[in-house]
Amino acid sequence: MKKYALTALTALVIVACQQKNTPITTVETAPTKPEQTEIWEPKPPVVSVDMENKIPSDAIVLFDGTNTQQWISSKDSTAVKWVVNTDKSMTVKDKTGDIQTKQNFGSVQLHIEWKSSEEIRANGQNRSNSGVFLQNRYEVQVLDNNNNDTYVNGQVGSIYKQAIPLVNAASKTGEWNSYDIIYHQPIFDAKGELTKKGTITVLHNGVLIQDHVTIKGTTEYIGWPKNNAHGKGPIKLQDHQDNSGVSYRNIWVREL
Ligand code: MG
């Protein structure tokens, strides 16, 4: 650092011309060397990616298709009653309730894949409605919107009733979708006042649909967002209790 500082401070002061009544002074700075703008330490941790399943080595795998041990029922903390399928997915078991991770998280990068029911059973908000909740409060909507209109701030990929997705990048009914979510939690001070709002970015099937959107508060079905102070919270998946038939697979998270 000293060497760079000294180099940076080295300047050639040339008195180009001094005339009796009109002194002219020219100051020239030495050209910046490439090394002066290079940072070598600390080095970022090395993360490798399994190119078969695309899971980063520092990710926490929340569901790999073999069991639901990382999850519990939201309503009573008992074992998950959703159905684990032979294709390494799990399907919402209707009216058994939401499920959530045992572990609590703050800011995260979350990868999750989902598909709607192949069979069309209902319309509007009742067709394959589920959702991914960050910190148990902020919902990224899961819905089958193929030939199925609903309010756009509640459509697939919306931050429910807060942020309309930029585009609808959904797969066809009954086909797999991916969500890659970058979530930064809201910050509250010691008095419980919100000092920094949370933000969320969502890629749907690799397409940007939520671009660093500010979270207004909890995603309410009725009423307005609330901002009660909270700490880390579970990731929750919704049982909308209308025979949604939504399935999930390949869920992993990286803490930020
Ligand atoms: Mg929902």
Residues whose N, C-alpha, C, O or C-beta is under 5 A from the ligand:
A	BS01	MG	N129 S130 G131 Q141 V142 Q238
